[in-house]
Amino acid sequence: MEVKRGRTKPSNIAWILYLIATIFLLTVIFLVIALDNHLNSSLSKFVIGLPFLLIFMGKILVITDMKKQGKPISFQVGSVIGLFIVLVTLLFN
């Protein structure tokens, strides 16, 4: 039986990025709840912005993969635009 060694699909990498973002966000949430301590403004923006960036990168990978396969990408592009608007609003608010 041969083991096929090829390139990892971008959608698999995207799921890993989504998982890292979720774990990071949940860890920070549980840490704040457990320690009953609040984060300062700049640190909280970083902590919330990092998972958004990871999800954004995952969506870009999925869009490029779907475009290569000839699938419609309008829903994915809309979600990226929405995430970008939320991230910019978060950072400049």
Backbone torsions as a table, in degrees:
resi	resn	phi	psi	omega
1	MET	NA	125.7	-179.3
2	GLU	-90.1	143.0	175.3
3	VAL	-97.7	120.9	179.4
4	LYS	-82.9	123.5	177.8
5	ARG	-112.7	109.3	-179.0
6	GLY	-133.6	-166.7	178.7
7	ARG	-79.1	145.4	175.8
8	THR	-73.3	137.3	179.5
9	LYS	-67.4	140.7	178.2
10	PRO	-58.9	-30.1	179.7
11	SER	-67.9	-32.1	176.0
12	ASN	-67.9	-40.8	177.5
13	ILE	-65.5	-36.9	179.1
14	ALA	-62.7	-42.8	178.2
15	TRP	-63.1	-35.6	176.5
16	ILE	-65.5	-42.3	177.6
17	LEU	-62.7	-40.9	177.9
18	TYR	-62.9	-41.4	-179.8
19	LEU	-65.5	-42.9	177.7
20	ILE	-62.3	-42.3	179.4
21	ALA	-62.2	-43.8	179.9
22	THR	-65.4	-45.0	179.6
23	ILE	-62.9	-43.3	180.0
24	PHE	-61.5	-46.6	-178.3
25	LEU	-66.2	-44.0	179.8
26	LEU	-66.3	-37.6	177.3
27	THR	-60.9	-45.4	-179.9
28	VAL	-65.8	-41.1	179.6
29	ILE	-61.8	-47.6	-179.4
30	PHE	-67.5	-32.1	177.0
31	LEU	-65.8	-43.9	-180.0
32	VAL	-65.7	-40.6	179.0
33	ILE	-67.3	-42.9	-176.4
34	ALA	-69.3	-39.5	-177.2
35	LEU	-87.0	-10.8	-177.6
36	ASP	51.4	46.7	-177.5
37	ASN	-128.7	143.3	-179.6
38	HIS	-99.6	148.1	177.0
39	LEU	-89.6	149.8	176.6
40	ASN	-73.7	170.5	-169.9
41	SER	-62.3	-47.8	-176.6
42	SER	-68.5	-37.4	178.8
43	LEU	-68.5	-39.0	179.4
44	SER	-67.5	-35.2	176.5
45	LYS	-65.0	-39.4	177.7
46	PHE	-66.8	-44.1	-177.0
47	VAL	-65.1	-35.7	178.7
48	ILE	-84.5	-31.6	-178.2
49	GLY	-73.0	-32.9	-178.5
50	LEU	-62.2	-48.4	176.2
51	PRO	-62.0	-34.6	176.5
52	PHE	-61.8	-41.7	178.8
53	LEU	-65.8	-39.5	177.9
54	LEU	-64.4	-42.0	177.5
55	ILE	-66.2	-39.7	177.9
56	PHE	-59.9	-45.3	179.1
57	MET	-64.8	-39.5	177.0
58	GLY	-62.6	-41.3	178.7
59	LYS	-64.7	-38.6	178.1
60	ILE	-63.4	-41.4	177.1
61	LEU	-62.7	-41.9	179.2
62	VAL	-65.3	-40.0	179.5
63	ILE	-63.1	-44.7	179.9
64	THR	-64.8	-37.8	178.6
65	ASP	-66.8	-43.7	-179.8
66	MET	-66.5	-35.6	179.8
67	LYS	-66.9	-38.6	177.3
68	LYS	-65.0	-33.0	-179.6
69	GLN	-83.8	-7.5	178.6
70	GLY	80.0	19.3	179.2
71	LYS	-87.0	155.7	177.6
72	PRO	-67.7	139.0	-174.9
73	ILE	-118.4	10.2	-173.3
74	SER	-62.5	-40.2	179.5
75	PHE	-65.1	-42.5	-179.9
76	GLN	-65.6	-40.6	179.1
77	VAL	-65.7	-39.5	176.9
78	GLY	-62.4	-39.6	178.8
79	SER	-69.4	-34.8	177.3
80	VAL	-66.9	-41.7	178.5
81	ILE	-63.4	-42.8	177.8
82	GLY	-62.5	-44.7	177.5
83	LEU	-61.9	-39.9	179.7
84	PHE	-64.7	-41.3	178.5
85	ILE	-63.4	-43.2	178.9
86	VAL	-65.1	-40.4	-179.9
87	LEU	-66.0	-43.9	179.1
88	VAL	-65.1	-41.3	178.0
89	THR	-63.2	-40.2	178.5
90	LEU	-64.4	-44.5	-176.4
91	LEU	-72.1	-33.0	-176.8
92	PHE	-101.5	10.2	179.2
93	ASN	-97.3	NA	NA
